[in-house]
Amino acid sequence: MPKKKKKRKTGITGRFGSRYGTKIRQRVKSIEEEMKGYHECPKCGAEKVKRVGTGIWKCERCETKFAAKAYKPSITPIKKKIAEEATEE
């Protein structure tokens, strides 16, 4: 019987093949996995925020759309602003 070929678990950076070097591919992988994952919503607190475009984030639960950083939403300044608006009302 012929041996089975070992399959690689390249993940999201498999599209690069053997190009660009290991460290750069690992860095891209960590950034993109974090970017494409779910994040905490500043309004409802649910882990349902996904990236819509560059710097545009949307909560799938409460439909809140907001602008933040490009690769991960920095929610602390947004939470402060929401808290300030709540105390003013």
C-alpha positions in Angstrom: 0.0 0.0 0.0 1.3 3.5 -0.8 1.9 5.9 2.0 -0.6 8.7 2.5 0.8 12.1 1.9 0.9 14.4 4.9 -1.4 17.4 4.5 -0.2 20.7 5.8 -2.4 22.9 7.9 -1.5 26.2 6.3 -4.7 28.0 7.3 -5.5 31.5 6.1 -2.0 32.1 4.7 -2.0 29.0 2.4 -2.5 31.4 -0.5 1.1 32.6 -0.2 2.6 29.2 -0.7 6.3 29.2 0.1 6.7 32.9 -0.6 7.5 35.9 1.7 9.1 33.9 4.6 7.8 32.1 7.7 7.7 35.1 10.1 5.8 37.4 7.7 3.3 34.6 7.0 2.8 34.0 10.7 2.4 37.7 11.4 -0.2 38.0 8.6 -2.0 34.9 9.9 -2.3 36.3 13.5 -3.6 39.7 12.2 -6.1 38.2 9.8 -7.4 35.6 12.2 -8.0 38.3 14.8 -9.5 40.7 12.2 -12.0 38.1 10.9 -13.1 36.9 14.3 -15.9 38.2 16.4 -15.4 41.2 18.7 -17.4 42.8 21.6 -20.1 45.4 20.7 -19.7 48.7 22.5 -23.5 49.2 22.7 -25.0 45.8 23.6 -21.9 44.0 24.9 -22.4 41.0 22.7 -19.5 39.2 20.9 -21.1 39.7 17.5 -19.1 42.5 15.9 -17.7 41.7 12.4 -15.7 43.8 10.0 -17.6 45.3 7.1 -14.8 47.2 5.4 -11.6 49.0 6.3 -12.3 50.6 9.6 -16.1 49.9 9.5 -17.5 47.4 12.0 -21.1 46.2 12.5 -22.8 44.3 15.3 -25.0 41.5 14.0 -27.2 41.5 17.1 -28.1 45.2 17.5 -27.3 46.3 14.0 -25.0 49.1 15.3 -22.4 50.3 12.7 -19.4 52.2 13.9 -15.9 53.3 12.8 -12.8 52.1 14.5 -9.3 50.9 13.7 -8.7 48.9 10.5 -7.8 45.5 11.8 -9.5 45.4 15.2 -12.0 47.7 16.8 -10.6 49.8 19.7 -13.8 49.8 21.7 -12.7 51.7 24.8 -13.0 55.2 23.3 -16.4 54.3 21.9 -17.6 52.9 25.2 -16.5 56.2 26.9 -18.5 58.3 24.4 -21.6 56.1 24.8 -21.3 56.4 28.6 -21.0 60.2 28.3 -24.1 60.4 26.1 -26.1 58.2 28.5 -25.2 60.5 31.4 -26.2 63.7 29.5 -29.7 62.3 28.7 
